[in-house]
Amino acid sequence: MLIPALAVALVTTAVPGHFDQPQDGFAHERTTLRQSNPYWAGLDPEPINAALRRLHDFTKSQANGKPLYAGAVTLYVHDGKIVTHDRTGYAVLYEDAQTQLPEEERVPMSKDTIFDLASISKLFTSIAVMQQVEQGRVGIDERVATYLPEFGVNGKENITVKQLLTHTSGLEPFIPLWKLYPDVPSRIKAVMDVKPKSTPGTTYVYSDLNLITLGEIVLEVSGKRLDQAVRDGITGPLGMKDTGYNPKAKDRTAATEFQSSPPRGIVRGEVHDENAWSLGGVAGHAGVFGTARDLAVLGQTILNGGTYNGRRILTEHSVELMLTNFNQQFPDNAHGLGFELDQRWYMGALSGPGTAGHTGYTGTSFVVDKASRSIAVLLTNRVHPSRDWGSVNPARRVAADGLANALAVKAHGRQWRATTSGGTLVAERPVEVFVDVDKGDKLTVQHWNGTDWQDARTITTTGRRWVAVEPVKSRFVHTKAGQYNGRGVYVHARGEVTADGWSAARR
């Protein structure tokens, strides 16, 4: 007697894509972005189209009567091929906290709209720091006070550069510098003087102060202000002409919030983050503006191991460090030297141990999946006109899932799949299993002993690899418990398969 399945799909034809064998190492260093489409990239277009439809719908009123965002730009890359570059909604829609502009005064979103990237700026700061490491000016395990003696007070004497990069310094998340201190020098001094909230190295606390401090290290050891270091070391060499601090092309920028305190009105062309604004628009934690296309260039540079179009900005070793999890003692907060890792809450079904990225408070999301050599960029102005209208996380997952589900798991012949719900399958021949599930989900492999089913193996995740199951009569029970969805469970037989030997229970 089979356990009733919640949702089982028995697929009889293979679908396009080559994600059944995830890639190891970096992409070829000569890989550059080129315009393409899902078909020519070997992707299934329907999940992409479905995701784009949902992302367009988020510009409409949601359950709370507000849109999730005024507008968005979505860009997908696979193997260097730009398979999607889409825009929806408006770059400027409101004139104050509630009132929409007349139709003729609104600014439609365009593919090259420049967004306030918010905390994605932290990646630029981290790369700038790693460049100083490569030049021998900074040591990852060195104390911050070695470079900034004024930082080494009030219990911060032994905080290391690595702890700043991985958010394990113990510093609090935020200080309202713009409100409490009168000028830039006093605001920087406040960060240098702050006392840790917890013992350094014992907790993970995401903190803007870590990156403000790292920006000061770059200035101290290189003699360059952070914006110059980023321009000279990252955006200039990579040809990211629309990326930088304090954008000059303000008429191309997406508007953000209507702010009354401080009294800035609708913010456009200036950094939304109040602290970065109070530091002149250049800070380690926020301030970078850019386009989806430029972010994709940065993503491909990471996939290539630090080089793009003949210009190397990091060694492969440095990139590996940025993508290595140094926070294993904090399993829900995997973090490399700059990049967040394996965060399903916004990386969705693209998430995995080798998936890196970052988000931004203004509504931005940047995901680089090394295993599939793919990039998903979602840029929105979700704080326009108010930061209080809701979380953009559902849209972030939709964007990532759209690309992930287009990277079809290729099976030759008959294939069983269980994804967003549980399911049960019985097979009487050798099979292989691809498992990519959320935390809490599991696939139980049971073998038939002649009279009863006995648990033989439990699979939670395989790091996106096929796992062989012995040639006996087996039952596969997929149990869904996690909050998010991965690629799901795929089971297919090795060699030619007919309907004989397969049975799937359905409710």
N, C-alpha and C positions, 0 to 999 in steps of 0.2 A: 504494500500500500504506500503510494508516494505521498510525501508531505505536500499539501496544496501550495502552489506557487502564487506569489503576489503579482509578479509580472515577468513573463518569460518570452523572449523573442527567439524563434528558431529560424535563422537566416539561411536560405538555400543558395544564394549567389554571392560571390565575392564582390566587395566594393573597392573602389580605387584607393590608393594610398600605400605607403611603405613604412608605416609606423610600427609594424610588428617586430622590426629589428632596430631598436633605438641606437643612436650613434654614440660612439666613444670618442673622447678627445675633442679637439677643436675642428671647426670647418677649415677648408683650405684657405690660406691667408689671402688669396687673390679673389675670394668671393666678394662681390659688390652687389648692391641693390639694383635690380632691373624690373621694369614693369612686366607683369604677367597676369595670369588669372588662375582660379582654382584648378581648372581642367589641366592646363599645361604644367601645373605644379604637382599633379597627381593627387589632388584633394577632392573630397566630396563637397560640392558647392551648396547642398541643401542646408547643412548645419550652419554654414556661414550666412546664407540668406535669412534663415530663421533668426539668428542672433541679431542681424542688422535690423530686421523688422521690429524686434523687441527693443533694441536701442533707440530706434526712431520713436516708438510708442512712449518711451520714458519722457519725451518732451511734452506729453499730454498730461492732464491732471490725473494724479494717482488717488489712492484711497483717502489721503488727507486733503484732497482738493488742490494740491500743488503739484507741478511737474517735478520730476526728479532733478532735472537740469534744463536750462534754457537751450543748450545746444551741445553738440559733441562731434568729435572727429575720431574715427576708428581706422586703424591701419594694421594689417596682418602681413607678416613675412614668413615664408617657408623656403629654406635652402637658398636664400638670397633673392627669392622672387617675391615681389610685392603683389599679393593676390587680392588684396582689398584695400582701398583707400576711400573712405566714405565720410560724408558729413551730413549733419542734420540739425535743424533748429537755427538758433540765432547766437551770434557772438555778443550782440547787445540787444536786450529786449525791454529792460526796465529803466525808468527815469528816477525812481526812488524805491523804497522798500516794498511797495505794493503795486504801483501804477505802471502799466505797460505803455511803452512809447507808441505814438501813432504809427501805423503801418509803414508810412513813407520814411520814418526816421529810424526804424529798426535796421540793424546790420546783420544780414544773413551769415551763418557760419560758412566758411570756405575751407577747402582742404589745406590751405597754407596759413590759416589763422594761427597767430602766435599766442600761446597760453602761458599763464603764470604756472610754472611747474611745481611750485611750493616745495614740499620735502623731497621730491626727486632731485632737487638741488644738492641734497646730501651726497648723492653719488658722484657728482662733479667734484665736491670737496674731497671725498675719499680718494678719487683717482689722483687729484692733485697731491694729496699726501703720499700716495704710493709712488708717485714720480719722484718725490723728494727722498723716499726710501731707496729707490733705485740709484739715485745720485749720491747716496751715502751720507745725506744730511740728517736723516731721521732713522731711528731704530724702532721697529715695531714693539719690542719688549722694553724699550727704554722708558724711564719715568718722564712724564710730561714736564715736570719741573726742571729737567735738564735743559729744555728749550725755552720754557717760560717760568723763570724762577718765581715770579709773582703768583703763579698758580699753586705753588707748593705750600699752601697754608691751610689751616682749619681742617686738617685730616686728609688733605689731598696730596700729601708729600709723595706717596708711592703709587698713585694712579698712573697707569701706563698708556701709551698711545693705542695699543691694542684694545684696552678697556674702553677708550673713547669710541673707537671704530665699531665695537660690538655692543655698545650700550650696557656695559657691565661696570661702569665707573662708580655707580651709586649716586650720581648727581640727580637732582630732581628734574622733572620734565621741562619746567618752564618758569621763568620769572617775567613779570610784566615790565620789562626794561623801559619801554616807551613811556610808561606812566610814572614810574618811581624815580627815574634818574633824568637829569636835565640835558645831557649831551652825550655824544658818542664816547669820549674817554671815560666818563663815569659809568656808562652802561657796560663797557668792556671790563672795567675794574670790578664791577659787581659780579660778573661771571668769574673773574679770577679769584674773588674773595669768598665765593659761596662755599658753604659747608655741605658735605655729602649727606644725603638723607639715609643712606644705608652703607654698611661697610663695603668698600670697593671690592669687586670680584665675587660677591655673595648673592647678588640679585640681578635680574634683567629689568632695567627701567629705560624705556625709550625717552631720550632727552635731547632737546634742541641745544642745550648747553654743551653737550659733547662736541657737536659739530661747529658751534661758534668757536670753541677752544681750538679745534683742529684748523679752522681758518686762520686763527692767530698764529699757529705754529708755522703754517705755510708762509705767512708774511715774515715771520721772524727768521726762518732759515733760508728763504730764497730772496728776501728783499722785495718781493712783489706782492702787491695787494691781491686778494683772492680773485677778483675779476680779471686782472691781468694774467695771473697764473693759469686760470682756466682758458682764457683766450689763447695764450701762447702755447699751452701744453695740450689742449683738448680740441676746442671748437675750431681754432685756426687750422691745425694740421688735418683735421677730419673734414674740413670744408662745411662745417655746420654754420652757415652764414646767418641763419635766423635765430641762433641761440646765444644767449648772454644775459647780462644783468642790465637793468635800466634801459629797456628797448627804446630805440629812436623811432621806429615805425609804430607809434602808438595807435594809429588808425587801423592797424592790422591786428591789434590785440583783442582778446576776448575780455569783456568786462567781468568784474567780480562783484564784490559786495557793496551795498549802500551802507556806509559807516557814519554813524553819528558821534561815536566816541572811540577814537578821535574824529573830529568833524571833517571827514574827507569826501562825503557824498558818494556817488557811484565811483568806485575805484576802477580805473582803466589805464593800462600802460605803466602803472606803478605796482610794486609788489604788494600783495594783499596782506601778508603777515606783518602785524604791527611792529614787532621787534626788528625784523629785517628792514622795514621802512624807516624806523628810527635810527638804524645804523647806516643810513644812506643808500639803502637798496642792495647792499652787498654784504652778505653774511654766510656763514658756513652751513646754516640749516635751511635757508630759503633765499629766494631772490632771482633764480635763473628762470628765464622765459625761453620758450622754444616751440617748434612745430613738431607734429607727429613724424614727418619725414626725417627731420634731423635726429629725433630720438631713435628712429629705426637705424640710422647710421651708427649711432653709439651702440645700439644693441648688436648689430652685425660685427662691430669692432670687438666686442666681448666674445661673440661666438667664434671669431677668427683668431682669438688668442691675443688680442691687443693691437691688431693692425688692420688698416683699411685703405684700399686704393694706394698701396705702396708706402703709407705713412704709419709708422709704429709709434704708439703713445705709451704702451706698457709691454713689458716682457710677458711671455706665457706664464712664467712662474708667478709674477705679480697678479695676473688674472686668476690663476688657480687659487691664490691666497684670498682673493676677493670673493671666490665662490666656494671656499672651504668653510664648513660649519665649525666655528670656534666656541659655540654655545651648547655643546652637547649636554651640559648639566642643566640646561634650561630647554627641555625638548620642544616646547611649543613656540620657542623664539629663536629658531635656527638663524644664524647670522654669520656672514663672512666678514671680511675687512671692508665694510661699506654696504654690500648688498644684503638685503633680506633674502632668506632661502626657504623654499617649500612652505609657503603660506597660502593654504587652500582658501582662506576667507576672501582673498582677492585674485589669486592665481587660478582658482577653480580647478578644472580637470587638466590643466597644463602643469599643475603642481607636482613636484617630485624632488628628490634630494638634490638634483642638479639644476633646479629651476630657481632663477634669481630675479630680483626686481625691487620695486619700491612704489609707494603711492604718494600722493600729495593732497593736502587738506582742501585745496580748491576743487578737487574732483578728478585728479589725474591718476593714471595707472600705467605701469611699464613692466612688462613681463618678458623675460628672456629664458627660453627653454632650451638648454644645451642638448638634452636627449633627442629632441626632434628637430633641433636647429631652426627654431621658430621664434617669432617675436610677435607679441600682441600689445598694441598701444591703444589706450582709450584716454582721450583728453576731453574733459567736460569743464563747464563753468558752473558747477553745482552750487556755489555760494552766491550766484547772481539771481536775485538781489539779496538773499539772506542765507546765512550759514545754518539756520535753524529749520530749514524745510525738509530735512531728512538725509539719511545716509545714502551714498552712491554705491555702496558695496554690492547690492544686487546687480547693478549694471556692470560692475567690474567683473563679477563672476560670469555674467552672460557673455561678455566680450571674450574672456579667456576660454570659456566652454565652447563657444562657436568655432574657434580655431582648433581646439583639442578634438572635438568630435568630427571635424573635417579630416583629421589625420587618422583615417580609418585603419583599424586593425585588420590586416589582410589575411583572410583564410581561404584556402583552396577547398571548395566543396561545402559540406554542411557545417554550420556554425551555430552555437547556442550562445546567447548573450543575456546577462542580467546586469542592469545598471542602477536605475534610481529606486528600485524596490528589490525585495528578496526574490528567490527563485530556486527551483529544484530541477535537476536533470539526471537521468540515468543513462549511462553509456556502457556498452559491452565490448569495447575495443580500445586499443591504445589511443590516448588523447594527449594534447598539449593545452596548457591553461595560461592565459594572460590575465594577470590580476593587477588592477590599479584602483584601489578603493580608499574610502575615507577612514579616518581613525575611528575605531569601534566596529567597522564592518569586518566581515570575515567570510571566507569560503571554506567550508568543511568538506573534506573528501572522505567518503565512507566506502568501505569495501563489503561485498556480500559474501558471507561465510557459509552460505547454503541454507541458513535458516533465519538470519537476521542481518541488519546493517550494523557495522562497527566502525567507529571513528578511526581513521587511519592517519589523517593529517589535517592540520588547520593552516590555511594560508591567509595572511593579512595583507601583505604587499610583497612584491618581488623586485621592486625597483624597475618596473617596466621590462620584464623579461618573460619569455615563454618558459613554463615549467612542465616537464614531462611527467605523466602519471602512468604507473605500471599497467600492463595489459591484462587487467582483470575487470570483472563487472564492478563498476564504480557508480556512486551517486554523489552529486555535487549539490550542496545546499548553501545558497548565498543568503546571508543574514545582513539586513540593512539596519544600522544603528547610528551611524554618524550623521552630523548635521549637513555636510556638504557631499558633493558627488565627485567621484573620480571618473576615469574612463570606463570603469565597470569591470565585469568578469567576462572573458571570452573563452569558450571551450571549442576546440575543433580537433578532428581526428587527423592523424598523420597518414598521408596517402589518400587514395580515392575513397569516398564515403558515399554510401547509399542511405536510404531511410532506415534500412534494417539495422537494428542495434541501437537506435535512438528512440527515446521516449521522453517527452517533457510534460510535466503535470501543469495543468492550468486551472485556475479557479473558474 
